[in-house]
Amino acid sequence: MAPITAASNEETHGALLDTLDLHKVAKPFRNPHWKPAQRRNKNLKQILSEAQRAQQSIINTQQNSGANTPLPTTDGAADPNSLHPNPAQASQDLSRAVLHKNTHASSRLASSSAAPAANVGGVAAPSVTYTSIAAAPSLKPKKKYCDITGLPAKYTDPKSGLFYYNAEVYKVVKGLNTTQVQEYLAARGANTVLK
């Protein structure tokens, strides 16, 4: 190819542009020596442990959702929908009412053949509701809030145990005396009670 000179014509100029054009350079999409990662197969122990964990979680959900609560006796003495003034008895009645409602809903769904009811061990498992008091513990960590401002706390004072939001609040925490620190901890329910 000829260098561009004063006597260059359009043909030599076009040839130079074609050689310098990056779009015309062949660029393969990936390295020709690249191979996909080998798929890691699970061994029998891992498969069995996962199946066992899934089965245990279903059983725990069934136990915590009120599925094992006995149905109310209908001897005519009391209305099964009425709740007792005793809180412990009222919570049992509430879970019993939820179970009763869920069994009727699942029987309606099964009879209409729209969707089969979820059966766990031959027993219709009730759906999870907000009225289910005996719920499994949360797997998320508990959120911390600043004891002074109430904002989400990023830090904890190692000496007093108070949660604080930023350096400005930390200066306030350092200025508190022991009784004030105990009052803040008592408001959170983390105070130390000596007997």
C-alpha positions in Angstrom: 0.0 0.0 0.0 1.3 3.4 -0.9 1.7 6.2 1.7 -0.4 9.2 1.4 1.3 11.9 -0.6 0.2 15.0 -2.3 -0.4 12.9 -5.4 -2.6 10.3 -3.6 -5.9 9.6 -5.2 -9.2 8.4 -3.8 -8.3 4.8 -4.4 -5.2 4.8 -2.2 -7.0 6.8 0.4 -9.9 4.3 0.5 -7.4 1.4 0.8 -5.7 3.1 3.8 -9.1 3.6 5.5 -10.0 0.0 5.0 -6.8 -1.2 6.7 -7.2 1.1 9.6 -11.0 0.4 10.1 -11.4 -1.5 13.4 -14.8 -2.9 12.4 -13.2 -4.9 9.6 -10.7 -6.6 11.9 -11.8 -10.2 12.7 -12.6 -10.5 16.5 -13.8 -13.8 17.6 -16.5 -13.7 20.3 -14.5 -15.8 22.8 -11.2 -17.5 23.1 -11.1 -20.6 20.9 -9.5 -22.5 23.8 -12.3 -21.7 26.2 -14.3 -24.5 27.6 -17.4 -24.3 29.8 -17.0 -25.1 33.5 -17.8 -28.6 34.4 -21.2 -29.1 36.1 -20.8 -30.1 39.7 -23.0 -33.0 40.4 -24.3 -33.5 43.9 -23.5 -36.7 45.7 -26.1 -38.9 47.4 -25.5 -37.5 50.9 -26.2 -34.0 49.7 -29.4 -35.0 47.9 -30.7 -36.9 50.9 -29.9 -34.1 53.4 -31.7 -31.5 51.2 -34.7 -33.8 50.9 -34.7 -34.3 54.6 -34.5 -30.6 55.3 -37.3 -29.9 53.0 -39.5 -32.6 54.6 -38.6 -31.3 58.1 -39.6 -27.7 57.1 -43.0 -28.9 55.8 -43.5 -30.8 59.1 -42.5 -27.7 61.2 -44.8 -25.5 59.2 -47.7 -28.0 59.7 -47.0 -28.1 63.4 -46.7 -24.3 63.8 -49.7 -23.4 61.7 -52.4 -24.9 63.9 -53.0 -28.0 61.9 -52.7 -30.2 65.0 -55.2 -28.1 67.0 -58.2 -30.3 67.8 -61.5 -29.2 66.4 -64.0 -27.7 68.9 -66.5 -29.9 70.5 -70.1 -29.1 69.4 -71.9 -30.3 72.5 -74.2 -27.3 72.3 -72.7 -25.7 75.4 -70.8 -22.9 73.6 -70.7 -21.5 70.1 -67.5 -22.7 68.4 -66.9 -19.2 66.9 -67.0 -17.4 70.3 -63.7 -16.5 71.9 -62.8 -16.8 75.6 -61.6 -13.9 77.8 -58.6 -16.0 78.8 -55.7 -15.0 76.4 -54.3 -18.5 76.2 -57.7 -20.1 75.5 -58.5 -17.3 73.1 -55.3 -18.0 71.0 -56.2 -21.7 70.9 -59.7 -20.8 69.8 -58.4 -18.4 67.2 -56.0 -21.0 65.7 -58.9 -23.5 65.8 -61.1 -21.0 63.9 -58.4 -20.5 61.3 -58.0 -24.2 60.9 -61.7 -24.6 60.5 -61.9 -21.9 57.9 -58.9 -23.4 56.0 -60.4 -26.9 56.0 -63.6 -25.6 54.6 -61.8 -23.6 51.9 -59.6 -26.6 51.0 -62.7 -28.9 50.8 -64.4 -26.4 48.5 -61.3 -26.2 46.3 -61.1 -30.0 46.1 -64.8 -30.3 45.3 -64.6 -27.7 42.5 -61.5 -29.4 41.1 -60.0 -26.0 40.4 -56.9 -26.6 42.4 -55.9 -29.5 44.6 -55.5 -28.8 48.3 -52.0 -29.1 49.7 -51.8 -32.4 51.5 -49.0 -33.1 53.9 -49.0 -36.7 55.3 -52.7 -37.2 54.4 -53.8 -34.1 56.3 -54.8 -30.9 54.5 -52.3 -28.3 55.6 -53.8 -24.8 56.3 -52.4 -21.8 54.5 -50.1 -19.4 56.3 -52.1 -16.6 57.8 -51.4 -13.5 59.9 -53.5 -14.9 62.7 -51.2 -17.9 63.2 -49.5 -17.0 66.4 -47.1 -20.0 66.6 -44.9 -19.0 63.6 -41.3 -20.2 63.0 -38.6 -17.8 64.1 -37.3 -15.4 61.5 -34.0 -16.2 59.7 -33.2 -12.6 59.1 -31.0 -10.8 61.7 -32.8 -8.4 64.1 -32.6 -4.8 62.9 -30.8 -2.4 65.2 -32.0 1.2 65.8 -30.2 4.1 67.4 -31.2 4.3 71.1 -30.9 8.1 71.0 -32.4 9.1 67.6 -34.4 6.0 66.5 -32.6 5.9 63.1 -31.1 2.7 61.8 -28.0 2.1 63.8 -24.8 1.1 62.1 -22.6 1.1 65.2 -22.6 -0.2 68.8 -20.7 1.4 71.7 -18.6 -1.4 73.2 -18.5 0.1 76.7 -22.2 0.8 77.2 -23.8 -1.5 74.6 -25.9 1.4 73.2 -26.6 1.5 69.5 -25.8 4.8 67.7 -26.3 6.2 64.3 -23.2 8.3 63.6 -20.2 10.2 65.2 -22.4 13.1 66.3 -24.7 10.8 68.3 -21.6 8.9 69.6 -20.4 12.1 71.3 -23.8 12.2 73.1 -23.5 8.5 74.1 -20.0 9.2 75.6 -21.5 12.0 77.6 -24.1 9.8 79.3 -23.7 8.6 82.9 -24.4 5.1 84.0 -28.0 5.6 85.1 -28.9 7.3 81.8 -27.3 4.4 79.9 -29.3 1.9 81.9 -32.5 3.9 81.2 -31.9 3.8 77.5 -31.1 0.1 77.7 -34.3 -0.5 79.7 -36.3 1.2 77.0 -35.0 -1.3 74.6 -35.3 -4.2 77.1 -31.6 -4.9 77.2 -30.8 -3.6 80.6 -29.0 -5.6 83.3 -31.0 -6.2 86.5 -28.9 -7.2 89.5 -30.6 -9.1 92.4 
